[in-house]
Amino acid sequence: MRRIKTAALISGRGSNMAALVEAARALDYPAEIALVLSNRADAAGLEFAKSQGVATALLPSKGQTREAFDAALDAQLRAHGVELIALAGFMRVLTPEFVAKWEGRMINVHPSLLPDFKGLDTHARALGEGRTEHGCTVHYVSAELDAGEIIAQARVPVLAGDDAHALSQRVLEQEHKLYPKALADVARRLLD
């Protein structure tokens, strides 16, 4: 069975990337995690990927323009034969030119029920507004931050006594379930 060669882009611990790698172990999973790339040398997820036999790459973003970084990123992805990108805690805003090159083939997981709470500090913002429900969204990446077409969402209740950390942990559990399912759906569409 042909599988879609997928790159997971990370900037930190890579827990969502790890969930994707675990899911891709199944022989009938339609995506192969062919590369884990980080813009930060201290990203703990790189060690996990190496321990799983997944190719890794480091592409430092400091000291480069966004355009130069994105051009180098595109070259790395193409050199590895990547067909699909899964952003998994990749803390970079990509240029519109890069996004256009990968349109329909780049997805992201975001810790809110988009279109609510784009950007950072989503859990604190949900609590600050007194929301009773929060969650996560997998979406296609567009030039506008966290505004691409929604692929899937998972909801969690906001519980009495929640702080941002407790809420974030429950949302992260759902991300680890939702993202592998959404990646599989996108990969199957690309195979059709």
N, C-alpha and C positions, 0 to 999 in steps of 0.2 A: 504494500500500500504506500503510495506516495504521501509524504507529509510536508507541510508548509514549513520552510526554514524560517525560524523566528528568532529575532534578537530581543533580549530583555535588557532594558536600559535602567540602571540603578545609580543612586548617589549615596546610599547608606546601607542599612542592614540587609535589605533585599528579601524581606519576608514574603512579599507577594511574588517575587521572582522564584523563591524556593517553592511556593505553592504551585507555580507553573511547571517547574522542573519535575516535581513529584507527579503531577498529573500526566506529563508527557512520557512518563515511564510506561504507561499503558500502551500496549502494542497497537491498539485501535484508536489512539488519540491522534487527531489530524494535524497536529503541529509538533515540530521538533524544536526544542530550544537549542539552537545551533551556536549561539553566542550570547555571553553576558558582558556588557560593556558598561564601564563607569567613568564618570568625569572626575572621580575622587579616588586617590590612592588608598585612603583609609576606609573605603567602603567595605564593611565586613562581608557583604554578599559576594564579593569576588572570591574569597576563600571558600565559601560554601560551594560556589559554582565549580571551582577547581577540584574540590573534593568529590564532586559528582561526575567528573570527567567532561565537563562542559567547557568549550573554548572561552577564554576571557580576553578582554582588551581593556587597557587603561588609556583614556584620552583626556588629559588634564585640560580643564577649561580656563583656568586662571592665566592671565596674560595674553589671551587671544580675544579678538573681536568675536562677536556672535557669528558673523558671517564666516570667518576663518574656521571657527570651531565646527560649525554646521557642515562646511565643505569637507573637512577632515572626517567628520562623523559619517557623512554620506559615503565617502571613499572606503572607510572601514567596513561599513555594512555591505556595500557592493562586493568588496574583496572576499567577504565570507559567504556570498551568495544569498544574502538575506532577502526574504520576500515579504515579511511582515514584522512590524515593530510593536513590542508591548512595553510601554513605559510603566515602570514599577518603582515608584518613588524616585524618579529622575527629576532632580530639582533644577531644571533649566527651562527657560522659555525659548522655544525653537523659532527660528526666523520663518516668516511667511513663505519664503522661497523653498526652504527645506520641507515645510509642511505640505506645500503644493506638490513636490516631487513624490511624496509618500501618501498622497491623498487616497483614502479608502483602504490603506494598508498600515495604518498606525493607530493604536488604541491606547487608552489610559484608564487607570482606575483612580477614582477621586473619592475622598471621604466625606461625601454629603449626598443628599438627594438633589442632584442638579435639576433645574437651574438654580436652586437655592445654594448659597454659600460657595460661590466660586472662590478660588484662591486659597489662602492659608487660614489657619486657626479655626477650622470649620466647627470643631466640637465646642469650643468656648463660645463661638458665635451662636450656635444652636441653643446652648444652655442660656446664654444671655437674653435670647428672645423668648425664652420660656417654651420652646418647642416640646411637644409630647412624643414626637417621632423624629428619628434621624436615620442615617444609613449611608450607603455607598452607591456609586454609579460607575459603570464601565461605559465609555463613550469613544467615538472616533475623535481623533485630534484634528482640530481646525485651527486656522490662524488666530482666532479669538480664543483667549484663555478659557478652558473648561466650558466651551460652548458648542462642541461638536455633537453630532447626532447620537442620541442615547441608544445603547445596545441592550443594557440590562441594569436593573437596580435591585438592591436588597434593603429591607427596612428593619430597624431595631427600635424598640420603645426607649424613651428617655425615662429613667426610673427616679423615684424620689431619692434624694441624697447623692445623685450622680455628680461627679466632678468631670472635668475634661478628660482626665486620664482614664477613669472607669468607662466612660462613654466611648473613648477611642479604642479601648481594648475590645469591647463588644462589636464595634463597627469593623475593626480589623479582622475579627473572626469571620465575619460575613464576607469581607473582601477576599479572604483566602478560599472561600467556597465559590463566590460569584465569578472571580476573574478567570479561573481555569475553564469554567463552563462557557463564559463569553468568548474567550480566545478560541475554544473549540468551534463555537458557532461561526465565528468570523473565518477561521481556517477552512471549515467545510464549504463556506460560500466561495472562497477563492479556489477551491478544488473543483467546484461544479463548472 
